[in-house]
Amino acid sequence: MSKITEVIVWSKPMCPYCDMAKALLKQKEIQYEERKIGEGWTKEQLLEALPNVRSVPQIIINGNSIGGFQELKAFFEKGEHNG
């Protein structure tokens, strides 16, 4: 298990899965940087960072792409972190 030191959440407005992912991180008391498409960030910047993604949220933990909300939930259920 490794300590979570950096979390980036790519999101967009009006995205229920984005909101659920951010709520889960808050519940776990994990700080994150939100990169919201349309509010300072572009879809092109998301695709530059993660070329093969087609949806949001996209969660990056310690430089590793985790995936979306379901993958984030599974990440915590597996206990692959140490707060």
Wavefront OBJ file of the C-alpha trace (Angstrom):
o trace
v 0.000 0.000 0.000
v 1.290 3.404 -0.884
v 0.430 6.806 0.460
v -1.690 9.006 -1.792
v 0.220 12.214 -2.383
v -1.367 13.681 -5.523
v -4.843 13.303 -6.992
v -6.159 14.951 -10.145
v -9.819 14.690 -11.101
v -10.741 15.602 -14.673
v -14.429 16.498 -14.683
v -17.075 18.555 -16.409
v -20.135 20.473 -15.202
v -23.399 18.568 -14.692
v -21.628 15.192 -14.396
v -23.115 12.942 -11.694
v -20.208 10.464 -11.765
v -17.756 13.361 -11.397
v -19.698 14.541 -8.344
v -19.737 11.023 -6.858
v -15.977 10.651 -7.377
v -15.269 13.995 -5.691
v -17.625 13.103 -2.824
v -15.823 9.780 -2.312
v -12.451 11.530 -2.177
v -13.822 14.067 0.330
v -15.282 11.244 2.427
v -11.815 9.647 2.508
v -10.369 13.084 3.414
v -8.152 13.080 0.331
v -7.321 16.424 -1.232
v -7.448 16.644 -5.001
v -6.944 19.064 -7.851
v -10.028 19.373 -10.031
v -9.532 20.085 -13.715
v -12.996 20.968 -14.955
v -13.465 20.993 -18.720
v -15.045 24.247 -19.814
v -13.880 26.054 -16.678
v -10.199 26.725 -17.253
v -9.424 23.385 -18.901
v -10.186 22.017 -22.366
v -11.049 18.608 -23.756
v -7.825 18.875 -25.765
v -5.808 19.213 -22.539
v -7.529 16.117 -21.140
v -6.715 14.163 -24.304
v -3.124 15.408 -24.174
v -2.809 14.065 -20.619
v -4.803 10.874 -21.250
v -4.939 10.235 -25.019
v -7.273 7.230 -25.026
v -10.034 8.368 -22.689
v -13.564 9.033 -23.871
v -15.367 9.979 -20.672
v -15.121 11.833 -17.386
v -14.375 11.687 -14.583
v -10.799 10.603 -15.088
v -8.894 10.185 -11.851
v -5.112 10.198 -11.626
v -3.538 9.115 -8.336
v 0.203 9.618 -7.806
v 0.671 9.932 -11.565
v -1.228 6.729 -12.394
v -4.499 6.825 -14.286
v -7.093 4.988 -12.197
v -10.075 5.505 -14.509
v -13.531 6.743 -13.608
v -15.767 6.603 -10.549
v -16.271 2.806 -10.558
v -12.512 2.236 -10.784
v -11.908 4.739 -7.975
v -14.427 2.921 -5.803
v -12.729 -0.417 -6.573
v -9.326 1.140 -5.804
v -10.481 1.988 -2.278
v -12.302 -1.327 -1.801
v -9.095 -3.210 -2.651
v -7.257 -1.111 -0.079
v -4.453 -0.105 -2.423
v -3.762 3.068 -0.516
v -2.677 4.326 2.828
v -4.609 7.592 3.179
l 1 2 3 4 5 6 7 8 9 10 11 12 13 14 15 16 17 18 19 20 21 22 23 24 25 26 27 28 29 30 31 32 33 34 35 36 37 38 39 40 41 42 43 44 45 46 47 48 49 50 51 52 53 54 55 56 57 58 59 60 61 62 63 64 65 66 67 68 69 70 71 72 73 74 75 76 77 78 79 80 81 82 83
